[in-house]
């Protein structure tokens, strides 16, 4: 499968899979416009459920994910996402907790999803890994390394990480697996002897078949501050299985798998920061790692904010930030490189208060402010506003039925689940599309009178709705008269001039497309169909008019741009306006003329025969 198809399939299939599995996701970075063919692209986000409650209240149930790590299987077929996931469903109770998600990266399908309720290892740097045969997942539970099947069954203890049962563990425990099936892990222990407290760090190699371990490296300190360069925060075996890369709080190291030739590669940009999530690129020539702010304590450390993710050559040269800061992407961490594609990596982005997993291809153009579902809204905007960045349909949906689609709600700073966000008595859509007031301000002009009261003083009531096909429908009530407007255009305002009996609609749309407006007026508001005049930007325009029952129906088409479409009910007849009902009202005259004409022809024929 090509990389472009892979990125696309991950997006499309995970939307379908999340809905089928009952995941729930209701879910402005306006600095840059969203871009098509997003790169990076979000890998997984739960879907959103919207429920209409009794009394018209809208309940929006959105899920979220705070990924802690991502790991590839050795063949590159699977990607494991581990983290805190909140999943919602219409028919079952919501589920929140540490979860493993397994994605088939050849098809983009979410194949497995199971919680880890039994884990007691509450560390945000835990990075589970696949077994070499891709049948199990290794993870840490307390001080024990465990294995679990890919479907979440048969969780079993593999090895106790603590070397001395009388000592205390200092988190984290870092693990990886070689292609030959050996488990490599690190652990730091705090103990006491005749000289006082000591901190001892080990890296072990564990034979999963023989169930025996051998020591690769050991270091020790009695000073808590020196522990910053002794406590191992992450490790990874090289693609060749010949070397180990690991991070301490302040440095990056590599050494041979037997513990020889230990070399420091890089340091933290600030000695108080914490390094972690080291990984090898598939060529084995470059390392990547993440840097955080945090605090080291005698039981472990607290990771706080992401500083950056860096790449560096094995000789320490060419250290740089990835992705390049010029792309204005949010801070990211936890890069895991595809074992089969040297340009592709999965990683975690800080986005909208959450940590979604992303896939990036460095061989393709990187798109700032990515729009993973190509619906016109950047991922960050959707996440912050409880929409799903993998649902291309939610941008044009109107969850609260206020006449504004969700994309417009975000633009105007209103809430997608409240039809009257500023509580001024006017629905948000009516404020935007009819009265041109601010739906996020109760008193737009600041005169002390709410927008709702000012609108009521005009004598005009309005209702706006979004039709299933995306059209806008507006109902206007003036005195005892009701007028209707339906259009495929964006509506930017409606003005009814009751003095001159003129209805003006401000419409807009993409250049090169055709706008359509259907306007329905009570016939007793006009003198005749032929008297109606329609103009576009004060210029006459062709239109059709007909009478159906007690209403006159006007149909007009125009090329999209931004226009003022005015219907003058007492005008002088617009170009193309045909008063069909008026002509038919003179049926007796038309019939008489026809009879006279026929009689004349018959008489002429008879005269000629004589």
C-alpha positions as a printed Julia matrix, in Angstrom:
610×3 Matrix{Float64}:
   0.0     0.0     0.0
   1.36    3.45   -0.89
   2.04    5.96    1.86
  -0.64    8.32    0.58
  -3.19    5.51    0.63
  -2.03    4.51    4.11
  -2.59    8.0     5.48
  -6.02    8.13    3.82
  -7.1     4.67    4.92
  -6.14    5.33    8.52
  -8.41    8.38    8.57
 -11.4     6.94    6.7
 -11.45    3.5     8.26
 -11.01    4.63   11.84
 -14.05    6.88   11.55
 -16.15    3.89   10.54
 -14.53    1.59   13.07
 -15.03    3.97   15.97
 -18.73    4.22   15.18
 -19.14    0.45   14.78
 -17.38   -0.23   18.08
 -19.63    2.24   19.87
 -16.91    4.77   20.6
 -18.18    8.24   21.29
 -16.71   11.46   20.15
 -18.58   14.69   20.06
 -15.92   16.18   19.89
  -9.59   28.24   17.0
  -6.32   27.81   16.11
  -7.03   30.43   13.48
  -3.42   31.4    12.84
  -3.31   29.4     9.63
  -6.02   28.11    7.3
  -6.72   24.35    7.27
  -5.09   22.41    4.46
  -6.21   19.51    2.29
  -4.42   16.14    2.32
  -3.29   16.73    5.86
   0.2    15.64    6.89
   0.39   14.92    9.79
  -2.98   13.21   10.09
  -4.7    12.15   13.29
  -4.81    8.37   13.74
  -7.68    7.93   16.18
 -10.29    9.99   17.96
 -13.57    8.76   19.5
 -16.81    9.79   17.8
 -19.42   12.29   19.07
 -22.99   11.53   20.08
 -25.72   14.18   20.17
 -28.99   13.59   22.04
 -32.1    15.78   22.03
 -33.3    15.78   25.63
 -36.76   16.54   27.01
 -37.51   20.25   26.89
 -35.33   20.87   23.85
 -32.05   20.58   25.75
 -29.14   19.32   23.64
 -26.75   16.83   25.25
 -23.41   16.5    23.45
 -21.38   13.5    24.59
 -17.83   13.66   23.32
 -14.96   11.3    23.9
 -11.27   12.09   24.03
  -7.87   10.47   24.18
  -4.74   11.4    26.08
  -2.23    9.09   24.45
   0.85    8.32   26.5
   2.8     6.29   23.97
   2.72    4.73   20.51
   4.66    1.62   19.45
   4.97   -0.27   16.15
   5.0    -4.02   15.79
   8.26   -5.4    14.3
   6.7    -5.92   10.85
   5.11   -2.47   10.81
   1.64   -3.98   10.43
   0.28   -2.85   13.8
   0.46    0.34   15.8
  -0.22    0.21   19.54
  -1.67    3.34   21.14
  -1.64    3.39   24.93
  -3.24    6.09   27.06
  -6.25    7.43   28.86
  -9.34    7.13   26.68
 -12.87    8.35   27.31
 -15.34    6.46   25.14
 -19.05    7.21   25.01
 -22.03    5.42   23.57
 -25.75    6.01   23.13
 -26.69    2.55   24.31
 -24.08    1.77   26.95
 -22.41    3.61   29.78
 -19.34    5.69   29.08
 -15.94    4.12   29.7
 -12.87    5.96   30.9
  -9.51    4.56   31.85
  -6.1     3.34   30.65
  -6.65    1.63   27.33
  -4.74   -0.13   24.58
  -5.82    0.5    21.0
  -4.33   -1.58   18.18
  -4.54   -0.24   14.64
  -3.89   -2.35   11.55
  -1.77    0.12    9.59
  -2.16   -1.78    6.31
  -5.9    -1.16    6.28
  -6.37    1.63    8.8
  -8.8    -0.47   10.84
  -8.99   -0.33   14.6
  -8.68   -4.04   15.31
  -8.43   -4.15   19.1
  -9.58   -1.97   21.97
  -9.33   -3.11   25.57
  -8.88   -1.43   28.97
  -6.09   -2.15   31.43
  -8.1    -1.95   34.63
  -5.67   -4.3    36.37
  -2.63   -2.04   35.98
  -1.28   -0.19   39.03
   1.55    1.51   37.22
   0.26    5.09   36.99
   3.21    6.53   35.09
   2.7     8.75   32.07
   5.87    7.46   30.4
   4.81    3.81   30.25
   5.5     2.51   26.74
   4.17   -1.03   26.09
   5.83   -3.0    23.27
   4.95   -5.92   20.97
   6.56   -9.32   21.26
   8.86  -10.27   18.37
   6.22  -12.61   16.93
   3.49   -9.94   17.32
   1.21  -12.19   19.38
   1.59  -10.46   22.74
   2.15   -7.05   24.3
   4.56   -6.45   27.17
   3.75   -3.75   29.71
   4.57   -2.76   33.29
   2.24   -3.28   36.24
   3.72   -2.01   39.49
   7.21   -3.53   39.61
   6.2    -6.52   37.45
   6.56   -6.81   33.68
   3.53   -8.57   32.25
   2.36   -9.87   28.87
  -1.13   -9.84   27.39
  -2.6   -11.19   24.15
  -3.55   -8.78   21.38
  -7.23   -9.25   22.2
  -6.7    -8.31   25.85
  -6.87  -11.86   27.2
  -4.46  -13.97   29.26
  -2.51  -11.33   31.14
   0.43  -13.1    32.79
   3.46  -12.12   34.89
   6.79  -12.35   33.06
   9.4   -11.08   35.51
   9.71   -9.1    38.72
  11.8    -6.05   37.81
  13.17   -5.32   41.29
  16.48   -7.04   41.92
  16.28   -6.63   45.7
  12.93   -7.26   47.33
  13.92   -5.04   50.27
  14.45   -1.99   48.07
  12.0     0.54   46.69
  11.37    1.13   43.02
  11.92    4.56   41.5
   9.8     4.97   38.39
   9.89    4.45   35.48
  10.62    0.92   34.34
  11.5     1.02   30.63
  11.16   -2.02   28.36
  11.85   -3.18   24.81
  12.13   -6.49   22.95
  14.82   -7.62   20.52
  13.97   -9.33   17.24
  15.42  -12.53   18.69
  12.84  -12.36   21.47
  14.9   -11.11   24.43
  13.25   -8.68   26.84
  15.42   -5.67   27.68
  14.4    -3.59   30.68
  15.74   -1.0    33.09
  14.88   -0.42   36.74
  16.11    1.93   39.46
  16.05    0.89   43.11
  16.38    2.9    46.28
  17.96    1.0    49.17
  19.82    1.44   52.44
  23.14    0.07   53.7
  25.7     1.0    56.32
  26.59    4.17   54.43
  23.01    5.33   54.09
  20.67    5.64   51.1
  21.75    4.58   47.63
  20.16    4.69   44.17
  21.1     1.8    41.91
  20.11    1.55   38.23
  20.18   -1.69   36.2
  19.65   -2.69   32.59
  18.78   -6.39   32.27
  18.45   -8.83   29.38
  15.78  -11.45   30.02
  15.53  -14.71   28.06
  11.79  -15.29   27.6
  12.35  -18.98   26.8
  14.88  -19.95   29.46
  13.38  -17.44   31.94
  16.83  -16.24   32.92
  18.21  -12.72   33.13
  21.7   -11.36   32.64
  23.06   -7.94   33.63
  23.94   -5.5    30.85
  24.75   -2.38   32.87
  24.7    -1.11   36.45
  25.28    2.37   37.9
  24.96    3.81   41.39
  24.83    7.13   43.23
  24.03    8.31   46.74
  23.12   11.83   45.71
  19.57   12.62   44.59
  20.78   15.31   42.2
  23.27   12.92   40.6
  20.35   10.57   40.07
  19.25   12.88   37.23
  21.96   11.28   35.1
  21.51    7.76   36.48
  17.75    7.19   36.38
  16.86    5.7    32.99
  13.68    7.24   31.62
  13.41    5.32   28.3
  15.3     2.78   26.21
  15.17    1.28   22.74
  17.06   -1.52   21.0
  18.52   -0.59   17.6
  17.01   -2.04   14.38
  20.09   -4.26   14.03
  19.71   -5.59   17.61
  23.34   -4.59   18.22
  22.94   -1.46   20.34
  20.77    0.11   23.02
  19.86    3.78   23.18
  18.59    5.16   26.47
  17.82    8.47   28.12
  18.38    9.66   31.64
  16.71   12.79   32.91
  19.47   14.96   31.45
  21.29   12.98   28.71
  21.03   10.58   25.75
  23.35    7.55   25.56
  24.09    4.61   23.29
  26.04    1.41   23.99
  26.44   -2.07   22.64
  23.87   -4.67   23.62
  26.47   -6.28   25.91
  26.97   -2.99   27.79
  30.29   -2.0    26.22
  31.23    1.24   24.42
  28.93    3.56   26.39
  28.77    7.0    24.76
  26.89   10.2    25.55
  25.15   11.61   22.46
  23.25   14.69   23.66
  22.2    16.68   26.71
  18.95   18.35   27.71
  18.65   22.0    26.74
  18.08   22.75   30.44
  19.57   20.69   33.25
  16.28   20.8    35.14
  14.38   19.22   32.24
  13.68   15.52   31.69
  14.42   13.5    28.55
  12.44   10.43   27.46
  10.87    8.53   24.54
  14.12    7.74   22.77
  13.76    5.88   19.46
  15.85    4.83   16.47
  15.06    5.76   12.9
  14.82    2.6    10.71
  18.29    3.19    9.24
  19.82    3.08   12.71
  21.75    6.3    12.0
  19.65    8.8    13.95
  17.96    9.0    17.33
  14.89   10.98   18.32
  13.87   11.87   21.86
  11.5    14.21   23.69
  12.27   16.81   26.33
   9.92   17.9    29.12
   9.86   20.18   32.09
   9.45   18.26   35.31
  10.56   17.58   38.85
  12.7    14.69   40.13
  11.72   13.25   43.5
  13.01   10.31   45.54
  10.17    8.09   44.25
  10.56    9.11   40.6
   9.73   12.22   38.64
   6.78   14.29   37.49
   6.61   15.12   33.8
   4.89   18.41   33.06
   5.05   20.33   29.79
   6.59   19.33   26.47
   9.63   21.39   25.51
  10.34   19.83   22.1
  11.23   16.65   20.27
  14.74   16.43   18.85
  16.63   14.36   16.29
  20.38   13.81   16.55
  22.99   11.74   14.72
  24.82    8.99   16.6
  27.97   11.12   16.72
  26.03   13.95   18.37
  25.89   16.12   15.27
  22.93   17.78   13.55
  20.72   18.07   16.61
  17.47   19.74   15.56
  13.8    20.03   16.45
  11.23   17.83   14.69
   8.87   18.62   13.14
  10.61   21.8    12.07
   9.28   24.76   14.09
   8.56   26.71   10.89
   5.47   24.54   10.38
   3.8    26.03   13.48
   2.58   22.64   14.66
   1.74   22.21   18.36
   4.33   20.67   20.67
   4.72   16.92   20.23
   6.45   13.96   21.86
   6.87   10.19   21.83
   8.01    9.65   18.22
   7.93    6.01   17.13
   9.38    5.33   13.69
   7.86    2.85   11.28
  10.18   -0.17   10.98
   9.41   -0.42    7.25
   9.41    3.24    6.15
  12.27    5.53    7.13
  10.21    8.68    6.54
   7.09    7.78    8.52
   6.52    8.08   12.26
   3.68    7.98   14.74
   3.76   10.46   17.59
   1.61   12.36   20.09
   0.57   15.99   19.72
  -0.58   18.38   22.41
  -3.84   19.62   20.91
  -6.75   21.45   22.5
  -5.98   20.19   26.0
  -5.73   16.58   24.83
  -3.01   14.32   23.4
  -4.16   12.69   20.14
  -1.92   10.27   18.2
  -0.75   11.44   14.77
   0.98    9.92   11.75
   3.49   12.01    9.8
   5.38   11.34    6.55
   8.54   13.44    6.21
   8.72   12.64    2.47
   5.51   14.6     1.89
   4.83   18.32    2.36
   3.96   19.07    5.97
   0.68   20.95    6.38
   0.47   23.47    9.21
  -2.78   23.41   11.16
  -3.81   20.01    9.72
  -7.42   19.19    8.81
  -7.42   15.39    8.99
 -10.98   14.85    7.72
 -10.78   17.64    5.1
 -14.03   19.25    6.26
 -12.68   22.8     6.31
 -12.05   22.91   10.06
  -8.58   22.35   11.55
  -8.22   19.44   13.96
  -7.49   21.77   16.86
 -10.7    23.71   16.31
 -12.74   20.52   16.23
 -11.14   19.08   19.36
 -11.54   22.32   21.32
 -15.19   22.57   20.31
 -16.19   18.95   21.05
 -16.32   17.84   17.41
 -14.56   14.85   15.87
 -11.48   15.61   13.74
 -12.11   12.35   11.87
 -15.77   13.01   10.98
 -16.09   14.95    7.69
 -19.85   15.41    8.18
 -19.91   17.3    11.46
 -18.73   20.63   10.03
 -22.01   21.13    8.16
 -24.26   19.66   10.85
 -26.41   21.85   13.1
 -26.42   20.01   16.43
 -28.55   22.53   18.33
 -30.9    23.44   15.45
 -30.27   27.17   15.77
 -29.66   27.82   12.08
 -25.86   27.86   12.32
 -23.86   24.86   11.17
 -21.11   23.78   13.55
 -18.39   25.42   11.45
 -20.25   28.73   11.73
 -20.66   28.27   15.48
 -16.88   28.04   15.81
 -16.39   31.11   13.62
 -18.8    33.19   15.69
 -17.6    31.89   19.06
 -20.89   30.23   20.01
 -21.51   26.81   21.54
 -22.65   23.99   19.26
 -25.04   22.67   21.92
 -26.88   25.91   22.83
 -29.25   27.55   20.31
 -29.06   30.89   22.17
 -25.48   31.18   23.35
 -25.77   34.7    24.79
 -29.26   34.18   26.27
 -30.71   37.31   24.67
 -33.86   35.63   23.38
 -32.63   35.27   19.81
 -31.32   32.03   18.36
 -27.74   32.26   17.18
 -28.7    31.69   13.54
 -31.31   34.47   13.64
 -28.73   36.89   15.03
 -26.18   36.1    12.33
 -28.4    35.61    9.29
 -31.25   38.05    9.95
 -30.48   40.83   12.41
 -26.68   40.89   11.96
 -26.07   41.03   15.71
 -23.33   39.23   17.64
 -24.63   35.85   18.88
 -21.96   35.83   21.58
 -23.02   39.22   23.02
 -26.34   39.83   24.73
 -26.23   43.54   23.83
 -24.28   43.95   20.6
 -24.4    47.75   20.39
 -23.92   48.28   24.12
 -26.91   50.57   24.53
 -28.29   48.72   27.53
 -31.08   47.03   25.57
 -30.66   43.36   24.72
 -30.56   42.26   21.1
 -33.75   40.28   21.64
 -35.73   43.34   22.77
 -34.37   45.45   19.92
 -35.34   42.75   17.42
 -38.84   42.54   18.88
 -39.24   46.3    18.43
 -38.88   45.89   14.66
 -42.08   43.86   14.56
 -40.26   41.09   12.72
 -39.91   37.58   14.08
 -37.54   35.13   12.43
 -36.65   31.43   12.54
 -33.61   29.92   10.82
 -32.93   26.24   10.19
 -30.4    24.15    8.28
 -32.06   21.67    5.93
 -30.68   18.12    5.47
 -29.22   19.01    2.08
 -27.31   21.92    3.59
 -29.71   24.61    2.4
 -30.72   27.45    4.71
 -34.41   28.04    5.41
 -35.59   31.3     6.97
 -39.11   32.03    8.14
 -40.03   35.7     8.64
 -43.17   36.83   10.45
 -44.41   40.4     9.99
 -47.79   41.29   11.46
 -49.96   38.33   10.43
 -47.89   37.58    7.33
 -45.32   34.78    6.96
 -42.54   34.86    4.35
 -40.09   32.06    3.56
 -36.6    32.05    2.09
 -34.7    28.89    1.17
 -31.29   29.03   -0.48
 -28.12   27.07   -1.08
 -26.1    30.24   -0.46
 -24.61   31.49    2.76
 -26.98   34.03    4.27
 -25.24   37.05    5.74
 -28.31   39.08    6.67
 -31.99   39.69    5.91
 -33.74   43.07    5.88
 -37.48   43.61    5.39
 -38.37   47.22    4.58
 -42.04   47.36    5.53
 -42.35   50.96    4.32
 -41.28   50.19    0.75
 -42.31   46.52    0.93
 -38.89   45.24   -0.09
 -37.16   42.07    1.13
 -33.35   42.02    0.85
 -31.2    38.95    1.45
 -27.4    39.2     1.63
 -26.09   36.02    0.01
 -22.64   34.6    -0.65
 -20.92   31.49   -1.91
 -17.8    30.1    -3.58
 -16.82   31.69   -6.88
 -17.68   29.57   -9.9
 -20.79   28.03   -8.35
 -24.46   28.81   -8.87
 -26.65   30.23   -6.15
 -30.35   29.46   -5.92
 -32.96   31.28   -3.86
 -36.64   30.42   -3.49
 -38.73   33.18   -1.92
 -42.34   32.61   -0.89
 -44.6    35.64   -0.22
 -48.31   35.81    0.7
 -50.2    37.03   -2.38
 -52.03   39.65   -0.34
 -48.68   41.41    0.21
 -48.43   42.19   -3.53
 -50.79   43.87   -5.99
 -50.09   41.27   -8.69
 -47.42   38.79   -9.73
 -46.36   41.03  -12.57
 -45.72   43.88  -10.14
 -42.9    42.01   -8.39
 -39.37   43.13   -9.24
 -36.15   41.28   -8.37
 -32.69   42.84   -8.47
 -29.19   41.6    -7.76
 -26.95   44.37   -6.48
 -29.55   46.89   -7.73
 -29.5    45.41  -11.24
 -32.58   43.62  -12.67
 -32.2    39.84  -12.9
 -34.22   37.1   -14.56
 -36.57   35.25  -12.25
 -39.61   33.01  -12.3
 -42.8    33.65  -10.37
 -45.94   31.62   -9.9
 -48.88   31.42   -7.56
 -49.55   28.33   -5.47
 -52.6    28.71   -3.28
 -52.32   31.88   -1.26
 -48.6    32.31   -1.88
 -46.44   33.72   -4.65
 -43.33   31.65   -5.27
 -40.24   33.32   -6.7
 -37.29   31.34   -8.08
 -34.01   33.05   -8.97
 -30.5    31.85   -9.87
 -27.24   33.8    -9.86
 -23.48   33.28   -9.99
 -22.04   33.07   -6.52
 -20.1    35.91   -5.01
 -21.39   38.31   -2.37
 -24.66   39.91   -3.45
 -27.66   41.87   -2.24
 -30.72   40.04   -3.57
 -33.78   42.31   -3.31
 -37.4    41.42   -3.98
 -39.5    44.58   -4.43
 -43.09   43.52   -3.83
 -44.49   46.7    -5.37
 -41.91   47.11   -8.12
 -42.38   47.38  -11.84
 -41.83   43.83  -13.06
 -38.37   42.38  -13.14
 -36.67   40.94  -16.18
 -38.09   37.51  -16.87
 -40.89   37.81  -14.35
 -43.94   36.1   -15.83
 -47.34   36.67  -14.18
 -48.91   33.37  -15.21
 -51.75   33.67  -12.74
 -52.59   37.17  -14.05
 -52.85   35.95  -17.62
 -55.12   33.09  -16.64
 -57.44   35.47  -14.81
 -58.5    36.85  -18.2
 -59.61   33.45  -19.49
 -62.92   34.8   -20.79
 -61.17   37.4   -22.95
 -58.67   34.89  -24.3
 -61.46   32.43  -25.04
 -63.53   35.12  -26.81
 -60.61   36.14  -28.98
 -60.0    32.5   -29.84
 -63.64   31.93  -30.79
 -63.69   35.05  -32.97
 -60.47   33.99  -34.67
 -61.77   30.51  -35.41
 -65.08   31.91  -36.7
 -63.24   34.32  -38.97
 -61.15   31.54  -40.46
 -64.23   29.37  -41.1
 -66.04   32.3   -42.74
 -63.06   33.0   -44.97
 -62.91   29.38  -46.1
 -66.62   29.33  -46.93
 -66.34   32.57  -48.97
 -63.48   31.13  -51.01
 -65.47   27.97  -51.76
 -68.3    30.09  -53.17
